[in-house]
Amino acid sequence: MRGRKFDKGMLTYLLPLHLLGVSLGTSGVGGILAGILADRVGKRDVLAVTILTSSVGSLITALAPDFGVFLSGRCWMEGGRGGQEGERH
């Protein structure tokens, strides 16, 4: 973001809101996809994949060297968590 100047106070206010939006969005998408796959493949297999997805996302988030990787890990983690909720219903 060269050439732009950001107010650090505003950035610290907007960053959690951005992460919340990404978390809710990917959780919803994960829930919808897992629900569809659970009907076709079976709940047990889909649950195993969503737990693995959530675990890999947690690992990526924990070891993230920068914000882009951190955000990607959060997407994987929340998609897996949403899938765990989506395949139950």
N, C-alpha and C positions, 0 to 999 in steps of 0.2 A: 504494500500500500504506500508506494512512494508518492510524494507530492501532496499527500493529504495529512492534515494534522488532526489528531483526535484528542478529545478531552478524556483523560484517564478516568475521571470520575464518572463520566457518561458511559464509558466502555465497561467499567465494573458494574454498572447498573444494568446495562443491556445484555451482557454476556450470559447471566443466569436465565434470562427470559428466552434467549436464543436457544440455549441448551434444553430448556423445558419444551419449547416448540418442536425441536428435532426429536426429543425423546418421545413425546406424545404421537408425533407423526409416524415414526418408524415402528412404534409399538402397535399402532393401529394397522399398519400395513402387514406387519408380522402376524398379527392375530387373524386377519382376513385370509392371508395365504395359508397359514397353518390349519385353519378351519376347513378350507377347501381341500387341502392335501389329506387331512385326517379322514375326510369322507371317502376319498379315493384309495388311499394307501393303507390306512389304519392308524388308530390313535397311538399305539405303542411306538411305532417307528417314527412318527412325527414328533412325539414327545422326546425321544432320544436325540433327534436332530436339533430340536429347539434348545434342549439343555446344552448340547455341544456348542451351538451357535452363541448362546449367552455366555458360556464359559470362555470361549475364544475372544469374544468381545470384551469381557472383563480383563483378560490378560493383555489384550492390545491397549485398553484404556490405562491399565496400571503401568505399562512400559512405554507409554507414548513419549517421544522426544519433543514433539511440537503439537500445536493446537489442531492441525489438520488430521494427524494420526489419532489424536485424542477424540476428535469428533467422529471419525470413522469407527473407532472402537465403541463409542457410545451408540452409534447406529446399529452395529452388530449386536451389542448387548441388549438394547431395547427391542430390537426386532425379535430376538430369541425369547425375551420375557413376554412380549405380546403374543408370540406364538404359543407359549405355554398356557397363557390364559385363553387364547382363541380356540385351541383344540379341545378344551374341556367342555365347551358348550355345544 
